[in-house]
């Protein structure tokens, strides 16, 4: 038998199991400590409102289901921390895994189509080095040209902030997604 706690989050009432409540409380305390702005009370109010929206979408408005630790972990992983870091001192926090890295063309740092920049970001090497190698391959013969054209066609363009994070191997936290939504 598990204990449950009734908690008001973002102006809505939720029933959380004891573990989920402890995790959410420690997350909110750590989030508040990492805020560097003066208007942190408004940011925390918006954060709680977003948490309430996510819980409502998952649990529904009936209130009959209890919010469990898995849902809290999912919401915390989705929202992240204000500085982009993860929660230290929590052995079961699942942000320790390396984010997924995918190959895309990079439209933010492109010269022609973003093929070389995308390859450089994917393999974590200098973009200039990849461009020099590709230029040498093109000048050496037609095979380099066809490799470039095939990569241009095969690599999708990283258009969304999520794709930009995947290209760079960044965790899709709120801060990282906001960084690419402005560009």
C-alpha positions, 0 to 999 in steps of 0.5 A, a space after each residue: 500500500 502506498 501513501 498518496 498526497 493531495 497537492 495544489 499545482 498551478 491552481 489545480 488539485 492533483 493526487 500524487 503518490 508519495 514518491 512522485 510528490 517527493 521527486 516533484 518537490 525536490 525538482 521545484 526546489 532545485 529549479 528555484 535555486 538555479 533561477 538567476 532572474 529577479 522575477 523568479 516567482 512569475 517563472 515558478 508560477 508559469 512552471 507550475 501551470 505548465 506542470 499542471 497542464 501536462 498532468 491534466 493531459 496525462 491523467 485527465 480531468 476526472 481526478 480518479 487516477 493518481 500521478 505516479 513517479 513515472 509521469 513525474 520523471 517524464 514531465 521533469 525530463 521534458 521541462 528540464 532545468 533553467 540552466 540546461 543542466 540535470 538534477 545532481 544527487 539523484 541516482 535514478 534521474 534518467 537524464 544521464 543518458 547521452 542524447 540521440 544524435 542524428 544526421 541532418 543538413 545544418 541551415 544555420 551554418 551553411 555555405 551551399 546546402 549545409 551538407 558539410 556543416 551537418 557532417 561536421 556536427 554529426 561527427 563532432 569535428 571542425 566544419 572547416 576540416 570537413 569543407 576542405 576534405 569535401 572540396 579536395 574530393 570534388 576537385 579530385 574528380 567527379 566522384 566527390 561531386 556525386 557524393 556531395 549531391 547524394 548527401 544533399 539529397 539524402 540528408 534532411 534539413 534540420 528545420 525544427 528546434 528538436 532537429 537542431 538539438 538532435 543534430 548537435 547531440 543536445 538534450 531537448 530541454 526547454 532552454 535548448 529548444 528556445 535557443 534554436 526557435 529564435 533563429 
